[in-house]
């Protein structure tokens, strides 16, 4: 779970860092752009921390893989075996977890491991088990026995 929080805050940290570099140029436009980047980074980090907490809440709402798959299938409105951003929003709402659209979009970006703008159950379950995806968690998901 800690890896997920760093993933969500990572982009914000990058923006903040780039903003500090921009500020160091001491030109008016550089200061304005640097301050804007730092503000953007701070907001992205705040959304990341909030998203991480709500995703922990989402994880706690299901106790078994079969219950998770059942809710997943209900949220898959077009029955194509994957969830797009709109369907992930439905899934989160069905799970009674209060997340903003920005938080759901941030979570979607982390879960979509192959960047095809949809999340398969395997991608989602890999994230569910390991907190961030990757080959080791994908292997763990395939070996999970209900």
Secondary structure, DSSP 8 states (H G I E B T S, - for coil): -HHHHHHHHHHHHHHHHHHHHHHTT--HHHHHHHHHHHHHHHHHHHHHHHHHHHHHHHHHT--SHHHHHHHHHHH-TT-SSEE-HHHHHHHHHHTT----HHHHHHHHHHH-TT-SS-EEHHHHHHHHHHSS-SHHHHHHHHT---
